[in-house]
Amino acid sequence: MRQKRQLLDMLRDGHFHSGTALGLRLGVSRSAIWKEIRQLGSLGHEIHAVPGRGYRLAHPIEALDETAIRAALSPSALRLLGNIDILDEIDSTNIYLLRQAGSGTPGGTACFAEQQHAGRGRHGRTWISPPGGNIYLSLLWRFSMAPTAVGGVSLAVAIGVMRALRAAGLNNAGLKWPNDVLWQGRKLAGILLDMAGEVTGPCHLVAGVGLNVAMPPQAVFALDQPWADMRTALDPAPSRNHLAGLLLQHLLLALHEFQQHGLAPFMQEWEQFDLIKGTRVTLDHGGRPVHGVAQGVAADGALNLLVNGVIRRYYSGEVSMRKSS
């Protein structure tokens, strides 16, 4: 694994490097380099191999760096931060922090990964996690109260993501309840929350965010919905480490604000970013479709839906903005 990381670091600049030169730097043969290149390709790295020129990554990659990420954090965010773990490969950053939480890892601990093999979206979906181009971040947060007392935290996390995108210069993204981030109707970021703890408290939350930064072209074949990335939405796209720092900062601050004041401070921003209010939607509620007109969110984060002239509240489900028949 260490040799693969070293080889990948050599190729990150996007220039061609001969197998002989790479072998000399790593102290291995050209054939060993060829085998490592094939293995990197099997992991999802798009590598060009040209006879007489050597190997290069199809797109330069900015590796995640803890020093650079910390440099993007404000003093108030740094005070809330626990540790930062940056992993080359992991099954899932959320699963990783859930395991760590049981051993006393402090709240405010963040985990980034260059690649996930079992990234998850909402409702058990797979979150496509190609290596090196996007941001996969999970943040552990500890609450003294019971899990039932932190209802609506998913909306606060979503606002934290939107604040980070605004700070990066992207002003035309929006939110689809409860926490999908869309740009021009396409998925830009997804949020997954995992909660665990005692029924009466305390409890802990792992908030996972996947942000598409520079989605490799071949990844499109694995996606089942329209998608966008920061490289498309914002030209030029910010540094990947700067984006990672902005995301971490605003998630830390949003969770701290929610812990102190609940959902109320986020309601005005949610209304500003709400993409479905006043539109006809279909809510998949436990496998049962509910058709109605979205009326914004309630003070506890529930979706208000006008159904047959009556406003009903829903606390879970998948919203589709497709016209219902």
C-alpha positions as CSV (number, residue, x, y, z in Angstrom):
1,M,0.0,0.0,0.0
2,R,2.8,2.4,0.8
3,Q,4.4,1.8,-2.6
4,K,1.1,2.5,-4.3
5,R,0.8,5.8,-2.4
6,Q,4.3,6.8,-3.4
7,L,3.7,6.0,-7.0
8,L,0.4,7.9,-7.0
9,D,2.2,10.9,-5.4
10,M,4.7,10.9,-8.3
11,L,1.9,10.9,-10.8
12,R,-0.3,13.6,-9.2
13,D,1.2,16.4,-11.3
14,G,-0.5,15.2,-14.5
15,H,2.9,14.9,-16.4
16,F,4.2,11.8,-18.1
17,H,6.8,9.8,-16.2
18,S,8.7,6.9,-17.7
19,G,8.5,3.5,-16.1
20,T,12.3,3.5,-15.9
21,A,12.3,6.8,-14.0
22,L,9.5,5.7,-11.7
23,G,11.3,2.4,-11.0
24,L,14.6,4.2,-10.2
25,R,12.8,6.5,-7.7
26,L,11.0,3.6,-6.0
27,G,13.9,1.1,-6.3
28,V,11.9,-1.4,-8.3
29,S,11.9,-2.8,-11.9
30,R,9.8,-1.4,-14.8
31,S,7.7,-4.5,-14.8
32,A,6.9,-3.9,-11.1
33,I,5.8,-0.3,-12.0
34,W,3.6,-1.7,-14.7
35,K,1.9,-4.1,-12.3
36,E,1.4,-1.2,-9.8
37,I,-0.1,1.0,-12.5
38,R,-2.6,-1.8,-13.4
39,Q,-3.6,-2.1,-9.8
40,L,-4.1,1.6,-9.4
41,G,-6.3,1.5,-12.5
42,S,-8.4,-1.3,-10.9
43,L,-8.9,1.0,-7.9
44,G,-10.5,3.6,-10.2
45,H,-7.6,5.9,-11.1
46,E,-7.6,6.9,-14.7
47,I,-4.0,6.6,-15.9
48,H,-2.8,7.2,-19.5
49,A,0.0,4.9,-20.7
50,V,1.7,6.0,-23.9
51,P,4.7,4.0,-25.4
52,G,7.8,6.1,-25.4
53,R,6.4,8.6,-22.9
54,G,5.3,6.6,-19.9
55,Y,2.4,7.1,-17.5
56,R,0.4,10.0,-16.2
57,L,-2.9,10.6,-14.4
58,A,-5.6,11.7,-16.8
59,H,-6.3,14.6,-14.4
60,P,-3.9,16.2,-11.9
61,I,-5.0,15.3,-8.3
62,E,-4.6,17.5,-5.2
63,A,-4.0,15.2,-2.3
64,L,-5.7,16.0,0.9
65,D,-3.4,17.6,3.5
66,E,-4.1,18.2,7.1
67,T,-2.0,21.3,7.4
68,A,-3.8,22.9,4.4
69,I,-7.2,21.9,5.8
70,R,-6.4,23.3,9.2
71,A,-5.2,26.5,7.5
72,A,-8.7,27.1,6.1
73,L,-10.3,26.9,9.6
74,S,-11.3,30.0,11.6
75,P,-10.1,30.2,15.3
76,S,-13.7,29.4,16.5
77,A,-13.8,26.3,14.3
78,L,-10.3,25.2,15.5
79,R,-11.5,25.4,19.1
80,L,-14.3,22.9,18.3
81,L,-12.1,20.5,16.3
82,G,-10.9,17.2,17.8
83,N,-8.6,15.3,15.5
84,I,-8.4,15.0,11.7
85,D,-7.8,11.6,10.2
86,I,-7.0,11.4,6.5
87,L,-7.2,7.9,5.0
88,D,-6.1,6.7,1.6
89,E,-8.8,4.0,1.4
90,I,-11.7,3.1,3.7
91,D,-15.0,1.2,3.5
92,S,-16.9,4.3,4.7
93,T,-15.9,7.4,6.7
94,N,-19.1,7.2,8.6
95,I,-18.6,3.6,9.5
96,Y,-15.0,4.4,10.5
97,L,-16.1,7.2,13.0
98,L,-19.0,5.1,14.3
99,R,-16.4,2.4,15.3
100,Q,-14.1,5.1,16.8
101,A,-17.0,6.7,18.8
102,G,-17.4,3.5,20.9
103,S,-13.8,3.8,22.1
104,G,-14.1,7.3,23.4
105,T,-12.9,9.4,20.4
106,P,-13.7,13.0,21.2
107,G,-16.5,14.9,19.6
108,G,-15.3,17.2,16.8
109,T,-13.2,14.5,15.3
110,A,-13.2,14.5,11.5
111,C,-12.3,11.8,9.0
112,F,-11.5,12.4,5.3
113,A,-10.8,9.7,2.8
114,E,-9.3,9.8,-0.7
115,Q,-11.5,6.8,-1.7
116,Q,-14.4,4.8,-0.2
117,H,-15.3,1.3,-1.1
118,A,-18.6,1.2,0.7
119,G,-19.8,4.8,0.7
120,R,-23.5,5.0,1.5
121,G,-26.2,7.4,0.6
122,R,-29.7,7.8,2.2
123,H,-32.1,4.8,2.2
124,G,-29.3,2.3,1.7
125,R,-28.1,3.7,-1.7
126,T,-24.5,3.4,-2.7
127,W,-22.6,6.7,-2.8
128,I,-20.2,6.5,-5.8
129,S,-16.8,7.4,-4.4
130,P,-14.1,7.4,-7.0
131,P,-10.5,8.1,-5.8
132,G,-8.8,11.4,-5.5
133,G,-11.2,13.9,-7.0
134,N,-14.1,14.5,-4.6
135,I,-14.4,15.1,-0.8
136,Y,-15.7,12.4,1.5
137,L,-15.9,13.8,5.0
138,S,-17.5,12.6,8.2
139,L,-17.6,14.4,11.5
140,L,-18.3,13.0,15.0
141,W,-20.4,15.1,17.3
142,R,-21.5,14.2,20.9
143,F,-24.7,15.4,22.5
144,S,-25.6,15.2,26.2
145,M,-29.3,14.7,25.4
146,A,-31.3,11.8,24.0
147,P,-31.5,11.1,20.3
148,T,-35.1,12.2,20.2
149,A,-34.1,15.7,21.4
150,V,-31.9,16.4,18.3
151,G,-34.7,16.2,15.7
152,G,-34.0,18.5,12.8
153,V,-30.2,18.2,13.0
154,S,-30.1,17.0,9.4
155,L,-31.4,20.4,8.3
156,A,-28.7,22.2,10.4
157,V,-26.0,20.0,8.8
158,A,-27.4,20.9,5.3
159,I,-27.3,24.6,6.1
160,G,-23.7,24.1,7.2
161,V,-22.9,22.6,3.8
162,M,-24.6,25.5,2.0
163,R,-22.7,28.1,4.1
164,A,-19.5,26.3,3.0
165,L,-20.5,26.4,-0.7
166,R,-21.4,30.1,-0.4
167,A,-18.0,30.8,1.2
168,A,-16.4,29.0,-1.7
169,G,-18.2,31.4,-4.2
170,L,-21.1,29.1,-5.3
171,N,-24.3,31.1,-4.8
172,N,-26.8,29.3,-6.9
173,A,-27.1,25.9,-5.2
174,G,-30.2,24.9,-3.2
175,L,-31.7,22.2,-0.9
176,K,-34.2,19.5,-1.4
177,W,-35.7,18.3,1.9
178,P,-34.3,16.9,4.0
179,N,-30.7,17.4,2.9
180,D,-29.9,16.9,-0.8
181,V,-27.7,19.7,-2.3
182,L,-28.6,20.4,-5.9
183,W,-27.2,22.7,-8.6
184,Q,-29.4,23.3,-11.6
185,G,-31.5,20.3,-10.6
186,R,-28.5,17.9,-10.4
187,K,-27.0,16.3,-7.3
188,L,-23.9,18.2,-6.1
189,A,-23.6,16.9,-2.5
190,G,-25.2,14.3,-0.3
191,I,-25.5,14.0,3.4
192,L,-25.9,10.9,5.6
193,L,-26.5,11.0,9.3
194,D,-25.9,8.1,11.7
195,M,-27.1,8.4,15.3
196,A,-26.3,6.1,18.2
197,G,-26.5,6.3,22.0
198,E,-28.7,5.6,25.0
199,V,-32.4,6.1,24.8
200,T,-32.3,8.8,27.5
201,G,-28.9,10.2,26.4
202,P,-26.2,10.8,25.9
203,C,-25.9,10.2,22.1
204,H,-23.5,10.8,19.3
205,L,-23.9,11.7,15.7
206,V,-21.8,11.0,12.7
207,A,-22.5,13.5,9.9
208,G,-21.2,12.3,6.5
209,V,-20.9,14.6,3.5
210,G,-20.0,13.6,0.0
211,L,-19.2,16.6,-2.2
212,N,-18.5,16.1,-5.9
213,V,-15.5,18.3,-6.8
214,A,-14.1,16.8,-9.9
215,M,-16.0,13.6,-10.9
216,P,-14.0,11.4,-13.2
217,P,-15.8,10.9,-16.6
218,Q,-16.0,7.1,-16.2
219,A,-17.9,7.4,-12.9
220,V,-21.0,8.6,-14.8
221,F,-21.8,5.1,-15.8
222,A,-22.3,4.1,-12.2
223,L,-24.6,6.9,-11.2
224,D,-28.4,6.6,-11.3
225,Q,-29.4,10.3,-11.2
226,P,-28.3,13.6,-12.7
227,W,-25.1,14.9,-11.0
228,A,-22.9,18.0,-11.0
229,D,-19.5,18.8,-9.6
230,M,-17.7,21.9,-8.4
231,R,-15.5,21.9,-11.4
232,T,-18.6,22.3,-13.6
233,A,-20.5,24.7,-11.2
234,L,-17.7,27.1,-10.4
235,D,-15.0,28.1,-12.7
236,P,-12.3,28.0,-11.6
237,A,-13.0,25.5,-8.9
238,P,-11.4,26.2,-5.5
239,S,-8.6,24.1,-4.1
240,R,-9.7,20.8,-2.9
241,N,-8.1,21.3,0.5
242,H,-9.6,24.8,0.8
243,L,-13.0,23.3,0.1
244,A,-12.4,20.5,2.6
245,G,-11.5,23.1,5.2
246,L,-14.6,25.2,4.5
247,L,-16.8,22.2,4.8
248,L,-15.3,21.1,8.0
249,Q,-15.4,24.6,9.5
250,H,-19.1,25.2,8.7
251,L,-20.1,21.8,9.9
252,L,-18.4,22.3,13.2
253,L,-20.0,25.7,13.6
254,A,-23.4,24.6,12.5
255,L,-23.5,21.6,14.9
256,H,-22.2,23.8,17.8
257,E,-25.0,26.4,17.0
258,F,-27.6,23.6,16.8
259,Q,-26.4,22.2,20.2
260,Q,-26.8,25.7,21.8
261,H,-30.0,26.9,20.2
262,G,-31.7,24.1,18.3
263,L,-33.1,24.5,14.8
264,A,-34.6,28.0,15.1
265,P,-31.4,30.0,13.9
266,F,-31.4,27.9,10.7
267,M,-35.0,28.4,9.6
268,Q,-34.6,31.6,7.7
269,E,-31.7,30.2,5.7
270,W,-33.5,27.0,5.0
271,E,-36.4,29.0,3.5
272,Q,-33.9,30.9,1.3
273,F,-32.4,27.6,0.0
274,D,-35.6,25.6,-0.2
275,L,-36.1,24.3,-3.8
276,I,-39.4,22.6,-3.4
277,K,-41.6,25.0,-1.4
278,G,-44.7,25.8,-3.4
279,T,-44.1,23.0,-5.9
280,R,-46.0,19.7,-6.5
281,V,-44.0,16.8,-5.2
282,T,-44.3,13.1,-4.6
283,L,-43.1,11.8,-1.2
284,D,-42.1,8.2,-1.0
285,H,-43.1,7.5,2.6
286,G,-42.3,4.0,3.6
287,G,-42.9,2.7,0.1
288,R,-46.2,4.6,-0.1
289,P,-46.4,7.6,-2.5
290,V,-47.9,10.7,-1.1
291,H,-48.7,13.5,-3.6
292,G,-49.0,17.1,-2.5
293,V,-47.7,20.6,-2.6
294,A,-44.6,21.4,-0.4
295,Q,-45.3,24.1,2.2
296,G,-41.8,24.5,3.7
297,V,-40.6,22.9,6.9
298,A,-42.0,23.0,10.5
299,A,-40.0,24.3,13.5
300,D,-38.9,20.7,14.3
301,G,-37.6,20.0,10.7
302,A,-40.7,18.1,9.5
303,L,-41.8,18.6,5.9
304,N,-45.2,20.4,5.6
305,L,-47.1,18.9,2.7
306,L,-50.5,20.1,1.5
307,V,-52.4,16.9,0.7
308,N,-56.1,17.1,-0.4
309,G,-56.5,20.5,1.2
310,V,-54.9,19.4,4.6
311,I,-51.3,20.2,5.7
312,R,-49.7,17.1,7.0
313,R,-46.2,16.7,8.6
314,Y,-43.7,14.1,7.5
315,Y,-40.5,13.4,9.3
316,S,-38.9,11.0,6.8
317,G,-39.2,10.0,3.2
318,E,-37.8,10.6,-0.3
319,V,-39.0,13.6,-2.2
320,S,-39.3,13.7,-6.0
321,M,-40.0,16.9,-7.8
322,R,-41.4,15.1,-10.8
323,K,-44.9,16.0,-11.6
324,S,-47.4,13.5,-10.2
325,S,-50.2,12.2,-12.3
